[in-house]
């Protein structure tokens, strides 16, 4: 019933005009939020069944896209994101390092391709790139693109014209997460506001670059606030091509270390609801897999996750090694997209 009502809602021509920032009074945001919460409240089996049904209508259920993420500029970020060990405001032991040289980035990209990755993501710990910061990144994008890989960057907030420069260099995707619901955002970050994130996503979309945007769960938010995050993502027009769902990786020295862990079933529910609300998006099972039992990961694939980060590191935190992922894929009969 929820799938049927959702399809009717999403195809309603009266709702074609969607703004990027949807205040609580907006009928579409309110309806999407109510739908997301109703999905999260379903019995677990019913929710996963509906998510798998939607997934099979839009994707091969046994193929998973693999991406590799490399930190090209680590540490020293001026932001105060409560989850991030790269913030200069936190004492998580991450040093402020120089940008990686071009040849090292290319070497990592070649290794990622050899290991089966189809997308190579480059992340820098900046509030946003200055002009002199962006120039070497453009060279990295050009060289990685020559390898036949999809290219992705996450560099913080973009100024006017920077997204166009990245597109001209060959960038396919830009990642900029909304992180959480608007009403919970201030509990996690104070150095930039929600509209800053939405403005960057709009610049990316207007430049003709695919959008990668998701969030982090397990930061102390309520189920209703998780529904609010999913509603904000689903209200973007067009919806993001890639939606990473991260489980908080608690790092000693960050403000969110010691947060009560999110129950595994709640994480799977979030994956399933994301799949139903954003049926044509790649839903990425992202950070937090190192601490996640393989059976929970299997349930996430059943619930519609069809993308992962592949490799032993995500920026500065751990990720399951290639052999472990290959073994799980073999056990589940999954293949790389």
Secondary structure, DSSP 8 states (H G I E B T S, - for coil): -HHHHHHHHHT-GGG----SS--TT-HHHHHHHHHHHHHHTS-HHHHHHHHHHHHHHHS-TTEEEEEEEEEEE-S-B----TT-TTBTTS-SS--------HHHHHHHHHHHHHTT-SEEEEEE--SS--HHHHHHHHHHHHHHHHTT-EEEEE-S---TTHHHHHHHHT--EEE---BS-HHHHTTT--SS-HHHHHHHHHHHHHTT-EEE--EEE-SS--HHHHHHHHHHHHHSSS--SEEEEEE----TTSTTTT-----HHHHHHHHHHHHHHTTTSEEEE-TTGGGS-HHHHHHHHHTT--EEE-SSEETTEE---HHHHHHHHHHHT-EE-
